[in-house]
């Protein structure tokens, strides 16, 4: 890992000369709703690309209504399109399953991964004075799940999985109201999925004594999701590490993007990752090991970079 960081630091220094003679390349980056953590990540990536290529790659960040829309737009977008989504959704699109049932399109087969970004991390945030130490303690409590998001769907799944679905009072309002509702005592807890540190959890912990409730190893296994540890001290008042679940998220393009542009985007991302980490903690969790979460093919331009760096790839990813 130390050698990787040294190589990336050298790359960051070299970027401004490496791309100085190239004409400007414009890229559209589509991720999530404005105001969300993933939209902010897109803004940070855009700035990193500008810095790392001396302005030779210009990234425009577009608001999105979610990962499914991002994938669907590959049908009409060109080689300048980059978008984010969990890898599992790409597999569904290519197999015509889930939200893509009866919406199959040959363009889906052309989707290729570039690089991982911070993963969706499940958070159950409860007022500290409500006695919620685990998901079972939500029985009789009022919980805000939000509407239509991955976190809302996953939260509902966990309530059912852990036997408290019918005993919990669900509050049917937008997640954007969660912090104020928790502070005012209108709800006992809320569920959110965002890369740690999640801005709404930071805000909640700063204004009200809260508990970030984790999951046991057995509960994590039952969810069939990847495990993740939120380090102690991530949020105000959090004195111990919290074990929870995560859903990988990856930046994708299609084969319509040239190998050179895909190579440059990928190389610049990793070269700038350390600088981004200094500005936003969620980038610290992005490591080469996350490449193993990509279950579909990686763009040949990105593969070239990973091979140069000696980052391990599986045969089915190339």
PAMILUM-946330 format. One line per field, with one value per residue (C-alpha): residue number from 1; x, y, z; residue in three letters. Coordinates in steps of 0.2 Angstrom, whole numbers, plus 5000, padded with zeros to 4 digits. Last residue first. Example, Ala and Ser with C-alpha at 12.3 -4.5 7.8 and 13.67 -1.06 7.14 Angstrom:
REM residues 2
zami	[2|1];
c1	[5068|5062];
c2	[4995|4978];
c3	[5036|5039];
guti	[SER|ALA];
This chain:
REM residues 318
zami	[318|317|316|315|314|313|312|311|310|309|308|307|306|305|304|303|302|301|300|299|298|297|296|295|294|293|292|291|290|289|288|287|286|285|284|283|282|281|280|279|278|277|276|275|274|273|272|271|270|269|268|267|266|265|264|263|262|261|260|259|258|257|256|255|254|253|252|251|250|249|248|247|246|245|244|243|242|241|240|239|238|237|236|235|234|233|232|231|230|229|228|227|226|225|224|223|222|221|220|219|218|217|216|215|214|213|212|211|210|209|208|207|206|205|204|203|202|201|200|199|198|197|196|195|194|193|192|191|190|189|188|187|186|185|184|183|182|181|180|179|178|177|176|175|174|173|172|171|170|169|168|167|166|165|164|163|162|161|160|159|158|157|156|155|154|153|152|151|150|149|148|147|146|145|144|143|142|141|140|139|138|137|136|135|134|133|132|131|130|129|128|127|126|125|124|123|122|121|120|119|118|117|116|115|114|113|112|111|110|109|108|107|106|105|104|103|102|101|100|99|98|97|96|95|94|93|92|91|90|89|88|87|86|85|84|83|82|81|80|79|78|77|76|75|74|73|72|71|70|69|68|67|66|65|64|63|62|61|60|59|58|57|56|55|54|53|52|51|50|49|48|47|46|45|44|43|42|41|40|39|38|37|36|35|34|33|32|31|30|29|28|27|26|25|24|23|22|21|20|19|18|17|16|15|14|13|12|11|10|9|8|7|6|5|4|3|2|1];
c1	[4947|4936|4933|4952|4953|4963|4977|4985|5002|5003|5005|4992|4979|4983|4980|4964|4958|4960|4952|4937|4933|4921|4909|4909|4919|4920|4938|4943|4940|4957|4965|4959|4945|4941|4951|4940|4926|4937|4935|4949|4964|4956|4955|4974|4976|4965|4973|4984|4971|4958|4971|4976|4958|4952|4968|4966|4948|4952|4966|4955|4942|4924|4911|4916|4905|4909|4908|4911|4909|4899|4900|4886|4890|4885|4888|4901|4903|4920|4918|4918|4905|4901|4903|4905|4920|4927|4928|4930|4915|4918|4911|4903|4897|4879|4870|4858|4859|4878|4877|4865|4876|4892|4882|4875|4879|4868|4875|4870|4865|4867|4859|4866|4883|4878|4863|4875|4888|4874|4867|4885|4889|4906|4906|4898|4879|4865|4852|4841|4832|4828|4817|4806|4797|4810|4815|4833|4827|4814|4827|4840|4828|4819|4830|4825|4808|4793|4783|4787|4787|4781|4790|4781|4776|4794|4802|4808|4826|4823|4808|4816|4832|4822|4814|4831|4838|4824|4825|4844|4843|4832|4814|4808|4815|4817|4811|4808|4796|4799|4788|4800|4816|4826|4827|4839|4852|4856|4841|4837|4828|4839|4854|4843|4845|4855|4855|4868|4871|4886|4886|4903|4916|4921|4928|4937|4933|4920|4914|4896|4895|4883|4870|4870|4862|4846|4835|4820|4808|4815|4828|4822|4826|4832|4837|4854|4865|4854|4855|4874|4875|4864|4876|4890|4883|4880|4890|4891|4903|4897|4909|4909|4891|4874|4857|4857|4869|4855|4847|4862|4861|4842|4844|4858|4847|4838|4853|4861|4874|4893|4903|4921|4934|4949|4964|4963|4980|4977|4977|4969|4954|4952|4953|4940|4928|4931|4927|4911|4906|4909|4897|4884|4887|4885|4868|4864|4861|4853|4865|4879|4881|4898|4899|4916|4924|4942|4953|4967|4982|4999|4999|4994|5009|5016|5002|5001|5018|5016|5000|5009|5023|5011|5002|5018|5022|5004|5005|5022|5015|5000];
c2	[4961|4958|4940|4936|4944|4960|4963|4980|4979|4998|4996|4982|4994|5007|4996|4989|5007|5009|4992|4997|4985|4970|4965|4959|4974|4971|4965|4983|4988|4981|4995|5007|5019|5021|5037|5045|5047|5058|5074|5087|5077|5062|5072|5074|5056|5051|5063|5050|5037|5048|5054|5037|5031|5047|5046|5027|5030|5045|5034|5019|5029|5030|5021|5005|5012|5022|5017|5024|5011|5009|4994|4991|4991|4983|4988|4986|5001|5006|5013|5030|5038|5054|5065|5054|5046|5044|5025|5018|5013|4995|4987|4970|4966|4962|4945|4953|4937|4937|4955|4949|4935|4946|4958|4975|4993|5007|5024|5032|5050|5065|5079|5094|5088|5069|5074|5085|5071|5059|5070|5072|5054|5050|5038|5035|5036|5025|5032|5025|5036|5035|5041|5053|5069|5072|5089|5084|5068|5078|5091|5078|5067|5080|5077|5059|5063|5059|5043|5040|5021|5016|4999|4984|4976|4977|4972|4954|4956|4952|4963|4978|4974|4974|4991|4998|4992|4999|5016|5016|5012|5027|5028|5037|5041|5028|5038|5027|5029|5016|5002|4989|4998|4989|4974|4984|4986|4998|5009|5016|5031|5044|5042|5047|5034|5033|5017|5019|5008|5012|5015|5013|5027|5026|5012|5015|5013|5000|4995|4996|4989|4975|4988|4995|4980|4985|4975|4985|4970|4968|4982|4986|4968|4958|4960|4951|4965|4977|4966|4964|4983|4984|4973|4984|4998|5014|5029|5037|5043|5049|5056|5041|5044|5043|5036|5019|5023|5033|5018|5015|5032|5031|5015|5023|5037|5053|5061|5079|5082|5086|5093|5087|5096|5085|5096|5108|5104|5086|5082|5099|5098|5079|5083|5097|5085|5072|5083|5089|5071|5067|5081|5073|5057|5065|5072|5090|5088|5071|5057|5052|5058|5064|5072|5073|5086|5083|5098|5096|5087|5096|5098|5080|5073|5089|5093|5074|5072|5078|5067|5052|5054|5054|5039|5029|5033|5029|5012|5009|5012|5000];
c3	[4906|4922|4918|4920|4937|4941|4953|4953|4946|4942|4923|4923|4932|4919|4904|4912|4913|4894|4891|4901|4915|4913|4926|4944|4951|4969|4967|4962|4980|4985|4975|4989|4992|5010|5012|4999|5012|5022|5011|5008|5013|5004|4988|4988|4991|4977|4964|4956|4957|4948|4935|4930|4928|4918|4907|4903|4899|4888|4879|4877|4868|4876|4865|4874|4889|4904|4923|4940|4954|4969|4982|4994|5012|5028|5046|5060|5071|5079|5096|5104|5093|5102|5087|5072|5064|5081|5080|5063|5052|5048|5033|5029|5011|5009|5011|5024|5034|5035|5042|5055|5060|5061|5072|5066|5071|5078|5077|5093|5095|5106|5096|5085|5080|5079|5067|5056|5055|5051|5037|5030|5029|5035|5029|5012|5012|5016|5028|5041|5054|5073|5087|5077|5081|5095|5088|5084|5076|5065|5061|5055|5046|5035|5020|5021|5014|5024|5028|5046|5049|5066|5070|5077|5060|5053|5069|5065|5060|5041|5040|5048|5038|5021|5025|5029|5012|5002|5011|5010|4991|4989|4984|5000|5017|5030|5045|5061|5075|5089|5096|5091|5085|5099|5088|5077|5090|5104|5104|5121|5116|5125|5112|5098|5084|5068|5058|5045|5029|5019|5001|4994|4990|4972|4962|4945|4926|4923|4906|4899|4881|4885|4891|4873|4867|4876|4888|4895|4898|4915|4918|4935|4941|4926|4908|4910|4905|4915|4930|4929|4928|4944|4954|4950|4961|4950|4944|4927|4914|4897|4884|4872|4868|4877|4871|4877|4891|4899|4906|4917|4925|4927|4937|4948|4954|4950|4942|4943|4930|4934|4919|4918|4908|4904|4898|4912|4919|4919|4937|4942|4930|4934|4953|4951|4942|4955|4969|4960|4957|4976|4980|4969|4979|4996|4991|4988|4969|4966|4960|4949|4931|4925|4908|4900|4889|4882|4880|4866|4872|4874|4893|4896|4904|4910|4923|4927|4933|4951|4953|4946|4958|4972|4965|4964|4982|4988|4979|4987|5004|5000];
guti	[UNK|UNK|UNK|UNK|UNK|UNK|UNK|UNK|UNK|UNK|UNK|UNK|UNK|UNK|UNK|UNK|UNK|UNK|UNK|UNK|UNK|UNK|UNK|UNK|UNK|UNK|UNK|UNK|UNK|UNK|UNK|UNK|UNK|UNK|UNK|UNK|UNK|UNK|UNK|UNK|UNK|UNK|UNK|UNK|UNK|UNK|UNK|UNK|UNK|UNK|UNK|UNK|UNK|UNK|UNK|UNK|UNK|UNK|UNK|UNK|UNK|UNK|UNK|UNK|UNK|UNK|UNK|UNK|UNK|UNK|UNK|UNK|UNK|UNK|UNK|UNK|UNK|UNK|UNK|UNK|UNK|UNK|UNK|UNK|UNK|UNK|UNK|UNK|UNK|UNK|UNK|UNK|UNK|UNK|UNK|UNK|UNK|UNK|UNK|UNK|UNK|UNK|UNK|UNK|UNK|UNK|UNK|UNK|UNK|UNK|UNK|UNK|UNK|UNK|UNK|UNK|UNK|UNK|UNK|UNK|UNK|UNK|UNK|UNK|UNK|UNK|UNK|UNK|UNK|UNK|UNK|UNK|UNK|UNK|UNK|UNK|UNK|UNK|UNK|UNK|UNK|UNK|UNK|UNK|UNK|UNK|UNK|UNK|UNK|UNK|UNK|UNK|UNK|UNK|UNK|UNK|UNK|UNK|UNK|UNK|UNK|UNK|UNK|UNK|UNK|UNK|UNK|UNK|UNK|UNK|UNK|UNK|UNK|UNK|UNK|UNK|UNK|UNK|UNK|UNK|UNK|UNK|UNK|UNK|UNK|UNK|UNK|UNK|UNK|UNK|UNK|UNK|UNK|UNK|UNK|UNK|UNK|UNK|UNK|UNK|UNK|UNK|UNK|UNK|UNK|UNK|UNK|UNK|UNK|UNK|UNK|UNK|UNK|UNK|UNK|UNK|UNK|UNK|UNK|UNK|UNK|UNK|UNK|UNK|UNK|UNK|UNK|UNK|UNK|UNK|UNK|UNK|UNK|UNK|UNK|UNK|UNK|UNK|UNK|UNK|UNK|UNK|UNK|UNK|UNK|UNK|UNK|UNK|UNK|UNK|UNK|UNK|UNK|UNK|UNK|UNK|UNK|UNK|UNK|UNK|UNK|UNK|UNK|UNK|UNK|UNK|UNK|UNK|UNK|UNK|UNK|UNK|UNK|UNK|UNK|UNK|UNK|UNK|UNK|UNK|UNK|UNK|UNK|UNK|UNK|UNK|UNK|UNK|UNK|UNK|UNK|UNK|UNK|UNK|UNK|UNK|UNK|UNK|UNK|UNK|UNK|UNK|UNK|UNK|UNK|UNK|UNK|UNK|UNK|UNK|UNK|UNK|UNK|UNK|UNK|UNK|UNK|UNK];
